Every structure is written in C-alpha cells, then in structure tokens.
C-alpha cells in the first residue's frame, strides 16, 4: 500500500509569490490534515479536511487556504508569501476520525 | 485551549540502556487521546505509541511503554534497551475525542543514543 505522498519535496519561492502544495493520502483515507513545522513555532495545525469539507482550521492568516478533492487528494495554497512562511509543511492522512494518522515526508518551502 | 509541554529539549542515552521522556498536558476535556511520535532525520513522523484517556492501563509497544497519569496530566515515554535507530526527535501530542483529527504537539525532545 502506498504511503502519503507530498509534492514537491522542496520548493524555493520569492516573497510575494504564491505557492501550492499537494498531498495524496493513502488509498481509502478520507481525512487529510496539514501542519506547519518551524524551529521557532514547532508543529502547528493548519487545517483538517474530511470528505471534501474543512472541519477545522488553525490560527493562521487568510493567506493560507486549502481544499480537498473528491478523490481525497488535498492541496494547500499560500498567497503573498512572506519570509516567515519558510517551513516544513506536513500532511497527515487518516481513514476516518480518531484513527491513526500517517504522515508524508513533507514539503520544505524556502521563501527568499 | 489544550496545551502540551515537553520540558526536555535534549536527552542522551547509552545503547542498551533505558530512557524516559517527559510530557505534560493541559485540558478540561475528560475524553482524549495521547500520542508519542518519532521524527528521524528523514522528517517523516512515525507513530510510536497511543493511549486512550479512558483506559487506565498504560500502553506498551515492544520496547516502548508509557506512564499515563491522568490526574497529574502526565504522559511519559519509556524506551527500554535503546538502539542507535531510536535516535530522533520525539513529539508528544494530544487529540480531543470530539470528532476531530487535529493534533496538538509539544515542542519535542531530541534523543541521542551513544554507542
């Protein structure tokens, strides 16, 4: 069974640009959550999707958005990038609610 | 709001020895889950062990076991017979049982294993 796939693995963007990150969950999993990991703030929850519906959102500005498609794949978008958005973005996939979370290897975003 | 605190930024253990990582949390909820995740240099988070708050029995997975003290809101991880492959960042995490998959993480403990 394939694991959680995040693309791209590495990304360099310029301040002011926008970026889209992709997460393909494990087959049959309907829940996808996103986390931002930085040395200063640690691991912070961004949002959670279940069957195409956003069920929960973390305390991030509106520049951070996401969506989930009917095949459970999810994308997150960050507009008007700032230097502080440089981070490892992790995606977690789950079969349902309260089940085990399986993480992808993350996308390392660098904003210059 | 729930919080998770890991007070040990770094720990070191000799191979084959036992080490305990500490975690405390704060919540007003009575039903929740607690987890320990391992993040090796590959960055991929791996579930080590899970504890349901309603279960009094401490969870065990091979060399990994927890000491769950619900009243004290404490959730420590014991690694027995430490191996070089155990070297990683370890995160304690909390999840409400209220229909969400949101995880709240502690700041992590970097574990070094000395040969």
Interface residues (C-beta under 8 A of the other chain):
Chain A: X31 X33 X35 X42 X43 X45 X48 X50 X55 X56 X58 X88 X90 X92 X94 X97 X98 X99 X100 X101 X102 X103 X104 X105 X106
Chain B: X33 X42 X43 X44 X45 X46 X47 X50 X91 X95 X97 X99 X100 X101 X102 X103 X104 X105 X106 X107 X108
